[in-house]
């Protein structure tokens, strides 16, 4: 069984080795990685990882019609690794597959859902939890405070990425879900959520977020670390969004993701297997050097960015802002009603 993870990134060299070691331990067999416009040596690190046989690296320096990730997905559609894969999952560098069944690997998840054409891996958002300084140690160990199991608003907290069977039911990759369904095959597609429930037919065609008011993590979740340390968030804002081109991040993105109500350390079950692979990667002197250089670059870049008033102002707001509070049931219903044209009274 060949399972392919597709990754797009820029200036994330400090996080690459952890992400790769984790997903190797989870059971992905192939990695197709696109980099663009890197200043921190991420692209050189990926070249070294490719030379060592750990992944396939494609430089995607543009132009990026429709956004960086969409440009990468279009290239991936034509790549031999995509054609050869049995299962495919597009991911970001701040997303970690966290399986709760069997030995917590991909084969165990697929064995639990043998009839699945696709499995929705719903985000569990991990907030900043007051971490100010960037540290060179695993993200999955630093950030353990997350959104509650069930969160009603914002709806983006229930978004998912899709692990899908590459059986020609879908003919193009997408950021959150596969696209271009085959008209003769789509009716047979069976989608399941991360708790093992079979999903209605509309999920096979258009949804990108899970049903609100339910937990979706019994079998698998997607740990999402969109904020990191406050220092790292300043660099993320400087980099911009991969999907939406040059759209700038700010406090709105932070507030909608900075949840810390629940402690979740379930991913720690993978640490021993991850650490074995991480040690093997770091044993290569060239990779170790490139990693260290990317860490230095991040710290230097932060110092440079803080010389600009708008970045200092944003950092100050991050320091002042408390963790976000989930919206209550009545208010969530009020907000959600506007998406469906059924207006209710003020919450």
C-alpha positions as CSV (number, residue, x, y, z in Angstrom):
1,X,0.0,0.0,0.0
2,X,1.4,3.3,-1.1
3,X,0.2,6.4,0.8
4,X,1.2,9.8,-0.4
5,X,1.4,13.0,1.5
6,X,1.5,16.2,-0.5
7,X,3.0,19.3,1.2
8,X,3.5,22.9,0.2
9,X,5.7,25.2,2.2
10,X,7.9,28.3,2.4
11,X,10.5,29.3,5.0
12,X,9.6,26.4,7.4
13,X,12.9,24.6,7.5
14,X,12.9,24.6,11.3
15,X,9.8,22.4,11.3
16,X,10.4,20.0,8.4
17,X,12.3,17.2,10.2
18,X,9.7,16.8,12.9
19,X,6.8,16.8,10.4
20,X,8.5,14.3,8.1
21,X,9.6,12.0,11.0
22,X,6.1,12.0,12.4
23,X,4.4,11.1,9.2
24,X,7.0,8.5,8.3
25,X,6.1,6.9,11.7
26,X,2.4,7.2,10.9
27,X,2.9,5.1,7.8
28,X,3.0,7.4,4.8
29,X,5.3,5.8,2.2
30,X,5.8,8.8,-0.2
31,X,6.1,12.5,0.2
32,X,5.7,15.0,-2.7
33,X,6.9,18.4,-1.4
34,X,6.6,21.8,-3.1
35,X,8.6,24.8,-1.9
36,X,8.5,28.4,-3.1
37,X,10.6,31.5,-2.7
38,X,12.5,30.3,0.3
39,X,14.9,32.5,2.2
40,X,15.8,30.2,5.1
41,X,17.2,27.3,3.2
42,X,14.1,25.1,3.3
43,X,14.5,24.4,-0.4
44,X,18.1,23.3,0.1
45,X,17.1,21.1,3.0
46,X,14.4,19.5,0.8
47,X,16.9,18.8,-1.9
48,X,19.1,17.0,0.6
49,X,16.1,15.0,1.9
50,X,15.4,14.1,-1.7
51,X,19.0,13.0,-2.4
52,X,18.7,10.7,0.7
53,X,15.5,9.2,-0.7
54,X,13.1,10.5,1.9
55,X,10.9,12.6,-0.4
56,X,10.4,14.2,-3.8
57,X,11.0,17.9,-4.0
58,X,9.7,20.3,-6.6
59,X,10.6,24.0,-6.6
60,X,7.4,26.0,-7.2
61,X,8.7,29.5,-7.4
62,X,5.8,30.8,-9.5
63,X,4.1,32.5,-11.1
64,X,1.2,31.2,-8.9
65,X,-2.1,31.6,-10.7
66,X,-4.8,31.2,-8.1
67,X,-2.4,31.0,-5.1
68,X,0.7,29.0,-4.2
69,X,-1.1,25.8,-3.1
70,X,-3.4,25.7,-6.1
71,X,-0.4,26.0,-8.4
72,X,1.2,23.1,-6.5
73,X,-1.9,21.0,-6.7
74,X,-2.1,21.5,-10.5
75,X,1.5,20.3,-10.8
76,X,0.9,17.4,-8.5
77,X,-2.0,16.2,-10.6
78,X,0.5,15.3,-13.3
79,X,3.2,13.8,-11.1
80,X,4.0,10.0,-11.3
81,X,3.8,9.7,-7.5
82,X,0.2,10.8,-7.6
83,X,-0.7,8.3,-10.3
84,X,1.1,5.5,-8.4
85,X,-0.5,6.2,-4.9
86,X,-3.2,4.1,-3.4
87,X,-4.2,6.8,-0.9
88,X,-3.5,10.6,-1.0
89,X,-3.6,13.3,1.6
90,X,-2.6,17.0,1.0
91,X,-1.3,18.5,4.2
92,X,0.4,21.7,5.6
93,X,3.5,21.8,7.7
94,X,1.4,22.7,10.8
95,X,-0.9,19.7,10.4
96,X,-0.1,16.3,12.0
97,X,-2.2,13.1,11.5
98,X,-3.2,11.7,14.9
99,X,-4.7,8.2,14.7
100,X,-6.4,6.7,17.7
101,X,-7.1,3.1,16.5
102,X,-4.9,0.0,16.6
103,X,-1.2,0.7,16.5
104,X,-2.0,4.3,15.5
105,X,-0.7,4.0,12.0
106,X,-2.3,4.5,8.6
107,X,-2.8,0.8,7.9
108,X,-4.7,0.5,11.2
109,X,-7.0,3.4,10.3
110,X,-7.7,2.0,6.8
111,X,-8.4,-1.5,8.3
112,X,-11.0,0.1,10.6
113,X,-12.8,1.7,7.6
114,X,-12.3,-0.9,4.8
115,X,-15.2,0.4,2.7
116,X,-14.1,4.0,2.7
117,X,-13.4,5.9,-0.5
118,X,-12.5,9.0,1.6
119,X,-12.0,9.8,5.3
120,X,-12.4,13.3,6.6
121,X,-9.6,14.3,9.1
122,X,-11.2,17.1,11.0
123,X,-9.0,19.8,12.5
124,X,-8.4,19.9,16.2
125,X,-7.1,23.5,16.7
126,X,-4.2,23.8,19.1
127,X,-3.8,27.3,20.5
128,X,-0.8,29.4,21.5
129,X,-1.5,29.0,25.2
130,X,0.7,31.9,26.1
131,X,4.0,30.7,24.4
132,X,5.9,33.8,23.5
133,X,9.4,32.8,22.3
134,X,10.1,30.4,19.4
135,X,12.0,27.3,20.7
136,X,13.8,24.7,18.6
137,X,12.0,21.7,19.8
138,X,9.0,19.7,18.5
139,X,5.8,21.6,18.0
140,X,3.7,18.6,19.1
141,X,5.5,18.6,22.5
142,X,5.2,22.4,23.1
143,X,1.6,22.9,22.3
144,X,-0.9,20.7,24.1
145,X,-3.8,23.0,24.8
146,X,-6.6,22.7,22.2
147,X,-10.2,23.5,21.3
148,X,-12.8,21.4,23.0
149,X,-14.0,18.2,21.4
150,X,-17.1,19.9,20.1
151,X,-16.9,23.5,19.0
152,X,-19.8,25.3,17.2
153,X,-18.1,28.5,16.1
154,X,-16.2,29.6,14.1
155,X,-17.2,27.1,11.5
156,X,-13.6,27.0,10.3
157,X,-12.7,25.1,13.4
158,X,-14.6,22.1,11.9
159,X,-12.7,22.1,8.6
160,X,-11.1,18.9,7.4
161,X,-8.5,17.6,5.1
162,X,-9.4,14.5,3.1
163,X,-7.5,11.2,3.0
164,X,-8.9,9.6,-0.2
165,X,-8.5,6.4,-2.2
166,X,-6.8,7.0,-5.5
167,X,-9.2,4.9,-7.6
168,X,-10.0,7.5,-10.3
169,X,-13.2,8.5,-8.6
170,X,-11.6,12.0,-8.3
171,X,-9.3,13.2,-11.0
172,X,-7.7,16.3,-9.4
173,X,-6.2,17.1,-6.0
174,X,-7.6,19.9,-3.8
175,X,-6.4,21.7,-0.7
176,X,-9.1,20.3,1.5
177,X,-10.8,17.7,-0.6
178,X,-10.3,15.9,-4.0
179,X,-11.9,17.5,-7.0
180,X,-13.3,16.8,-10.5
181,X,-15.3,13.6,-9.6
182,X,-15.8,11.1,-12.4
183,X,-19.5,11.1,-13.4
184,X,-19.6,7.3,-13.7
185,X,-17.9,6.6,-10.3
186,X,-19.0,9.3,-7.9
187,X,-22.3,7.6,-7.0
188,X,-20.3,4.7,-5.5
189,X,-18.1,6.9,-3.3
190,X,-18.4,6.3,0.4
191,X,-17.2,9.0,2.8
192,X,-16.6,8.4,6.5
193,X,-15.7,10.9,9.2
194,X,-13.0,10.6,11.8
195,X,-15.3,8.8,14.2
196,X,-16.2,6.2,11.7
197,X,-19.7,7.5,10.8
198,X,-20.7,7.2,7.1
199,X,-21.4,10.7,5.7
200,X,-24.3,11.7,3.5
201,X,-23.8,12.0,-0.3
202,X,-23.2,15.8,-0.3
203,X,-19.8,15.2,1.3
204,X,-18.6,13.3,-1.7
205,X,-19.2,16.4,-3.9
206,X,-18.7,19.6,-2.0
207,X,-18.2,19.9,1.7
208,X,-15.0,21.1,3.4
209,X,-16.2,21.2,7.0
210,X,-17.6,18.6,9.3
211,X,-21.1,18.6,10.9
212,X,-21.2,21.0,13.8
213,X,-22.3,19.8,17.3
214,X,-20.5,16.4,17.1
215,X,-17.1,15.0,18.0
216,X,-15.2,13.7,15.0
217,X,-12.1,12.3,16.7
218,X,-12.8,8.7,17.8
219,X,-10.6,7.1,15.1
220,X,-8.5,9.9,13.8
221,X,-8.0,13.7,14.1
222,X,-5.8,16.2,12.4
223,X,-3.8,18.1,15.0
224,X,-3.6,21.7,13.6
225,X,-1.0,24.1,15.1
226,X,-1.8,27.2,13.1
227,X,-0.3,29.8,15.5
228,X,2.8,28.4,17.2
229,X,4.7,30.8,19.4
230,X,4.0,34.5,19.2
231,X,7.4,35.0,17.6
232,X,6.5,32.4,14.9
233,X,3.2,34.1,14.2
234,X,4.9,37.3,13.3
235,X,6.9,35.4,10.7
236,X,3.8,33.6,9.5
237,X,2.0,37.0,9.0
238,X,5.1,38.2,7.0
239,X,5.0,35.1,4.8
240,X,1.3,35.4,3.9
241,X,-1.2,32.8,3.2
242,X,-0.5,29.9,0.9
243,X,-4.1,29.5,-0.4
244,X,-5.1,33.1,-0.7
245,X,-2.0,34.6,-2.3
246,X,-0.9,37.9,-0.7
247,X,-3.7,38.1,1.8
248,X,-2.2,39.3,5.1
249,X,-2.9,37.6,8.4
250,X,-3.7,39.6,11.6
251,X,-5.7,39.4,14.8
252,X,-8.7,37.9,13.1
253,X,-6.9,34.7,12.1
254,X,-5.4,34.5,15.6
255,X,-8.7,35.0,17.5
256,X,-10.4,32.3,15.4
257,X,-7.8,29.7,16.2
258,X,-6.4,30.5,19.7
259,X,-8.3,27.9,21.7
260,X,-6.9,26.3,24.8
261,X,-9.8,24.8,26.8
262,X,-8.7,21.2,26.5
263,X,-5.5,19.3,27.2
264,X,-4.7,16.8,24.4
265,X,-1.5,14.8,24.5
266,X,-2.8,11.8,22.5
267,X,-0.2,12.4,19.8
268,X,2.5,11.6,22.3
269,X,1.9,7.9,21.7
270,X,3.8,8.4,18.4
271,X,6.8,10.1,20.0
272,X,9.0,6.9,20.4
273,X,8.5,5.9,16.7
274,X,8.9,9.5,15.6
275,X,12.0,10.1,17.7
276,X,13.7,7.1,16.1
277,X,13.1,8.5,12.7
278,X,14.0,12.0,13.8
279,X,17.3,10.9,15.2
280,X,18.1,9.1,11.9
281,X,17.4,12.3,9.9
282,X,19.5,14.4,12.3
283,X,22.4,12.0,12.1
284,X,23.1,13.3,8.6
285,X,25.6,16.2,9.1
286,X,24.2,18.2,6.2
287,X,20.6,18.0,7.3
288,X,21.7,18.9,10.9
289,X,23.5,22.0,9.6
290,X,20.6,23.1,7.4
291,X,18.2,22.7,10.2
292,X,20.4,24.8,12.6
293,X,20.8,27.5,9.9
294,X,17.0,27.7,9.4
295,X,16.6,28.1,13.2
296,X,19.1,31.0,13.2
297,X,17.3,32.5,10.2
298,X,14.0,32.5,12.1
299,X,15.4,34.3,15.0
300,X,17.2,36.9,12.9
301,X,14.1,37.5,10.7
302,X,12.0,38.1,13.8
303,X,14.4,40.7,15.0
304,X,14.3,42.4,11.6
305,X,10.5,42.4,11.5
306,X,10.2,43.9,14.9
307,X,11.9,46.9,13.6
308,X,8.6,47.8,11.8
309,X,5.9,49.5,13.8
310,X,3.0,47.4,12.4
311,X,4.7,44.2,13.6
312,X,5.5,45.6,17.0
313,X,1.8,46.6,17.3
314,X,0.7,43.2,16.3
315,X,3.1,41.5,18.7
316,X,1.8,43.8,21.5
317,X,-1.8,42.8,20.7
318,X,-0.8,39.1,20.9
319,X,0.7,39.6,24.3
320,X,-2.5,41.4,25.5
321,X,-5.1,39.0,23.9
322,X,-6.4,36.2,26.2
323,X,-7.2,32.7,24.8
324,X,-10.3,32.7,22.6
325,X,-13.6,31.4,24.2
326,X,-15.9,29.1,22.2
327,X,-19.2,30.7,21.2
328,X,-22.2,29.3,23.1
329,X,-25.0,27.2,21.5
330,X,-27.5,30.0,21.1
331,X,-25.0,32.5,19.6
332,X,-23.6,29.8,17.3
333,X,-27.0,29.0,16.0
334,X,-27.7,32.7,15.4
335,X,-24.4,33.1,13.5
336,X,-24.8,29.9,11.5
337,X,-28.4,30.8,10.5
338,X,-27.2,33.6,8.3
339,X,-25.2,31.1,6.2
340,X,-28.5,29.3,5.3
341,X,-30.9,32.3,5.1
342,X,-32.9,31.4,8.2
343,X,-32.5,34.4,10.4
344,X,-33.1,34.1,14.1
345,X,-33.4,36.5,17.0
346,X,-30.3,38.2,18.4
347,X,-28.4,35.9,20.7
